[in-house]
Every structure is written in structure tokens, then in C-alpha cells.
Amino acid sequence: MEVLNVLLLMAYLIVAAVMVWIVLVQEPKTTGGDLMGGGTTDLFAARGVTGGMYRLTVWLGIIFAALALLIGMVPR
């Protein structure tokens, strides 16, 4: 079980690092004025490369949560 625990932790850390990188690389959807109601933006209308990165971020978040649950369930 120790090997499984180490593998899960390594996968967890890799997914976390990739998710942080993907989030930092994405272009912001709004500017400062838009946050206070200065403009109309559609937060969930992702297209092109940005859309792919948005979907990748969602999938990485799901994998991240699943790995966290698995790490919690594996006996040490």
C-alpha cells in the first residue's frame, strides 16, 4: 500500500502543478472596470484556445478532487 500511496501523491502533485500553470497562462476574461459592472462579459463563453484551456482546467479540477478522495481512502 505504501507504493500506491506514493504514486497517488506524485500524481496529485503533478496535477496540482499543471493546474496552477494552466490557470496562470489563461487570459483574463474581464478587466478591472468590468468587475464593477462597467462592461458586459460572458464568463462561460469560452472559444478557441481559451475554450480548450478552460475545459482542461475543469478536467484537471475534477481529477484533482478525485485524487484527493482516493488519497484519503487509501490506508497507510
N, C-alpha and C positions, 0 to 999 in steps of 0.2 A: 504493500500500500504506500510505502514511502516514495517509490519511484513514480507512482500515479500522482501523488500529491505534488511532487516537484515538477512534473510535466504540466499539470494544471496551472500551477503558479507561474511557470515560464510562459505558457500560452496567455494567461491573464495579463502579465506584464507587457507582452508584445502587443496584444490587442489594445491595451491602455495607451501605450506609446504611439501606435499608429493612429488611434482615435484622436489623441491630442494634436498630432501633426496634421491630420486631415482638417480638424476644426480650425487650426491656425492658418492653414493655407486658403481656406474659403474666403471669398469676397464678402464683405458685409452687405446685408440686404437693405439696410437703412442708413441714413446719415443722422447726425445729431439733431437737426431740425425736424426730421420725420418722427423721431421718438416722442416729441412733444405735440404731435398732431399737425405738423407743418406740411405733410405731404401724404399721398396715398401710396401704400406699398402692399404687395401681396406676398406675405411671408412664405406661403406654402406653394407658390407657383414657381417651381424650380425647373429650369430648362438648360439644355446643352450640357456643358462640362459641369456647371454648377449643380444641375439636377442630378448628375451621376454622383457627384461628391456628397450631395445631400442624402441620396439613397444609401451610399456606402457608410455614411455616418450613422444612419438609422440602423443598418445591419450590424455595424460594429458595436453599437449600443446594446442591441439585443444579445449578441454573442458575449459581450462584457457581463451583462446581467446573468446570463445562463452559466457562464464560468464561475461567477461569484456564488451562485447557488450550488453548483457542483463542488466547489472547494469547501463550502460549509457542510455538505452532506458526506463527504469522504472522511472515514475515520482516520485518525492519526496514529 
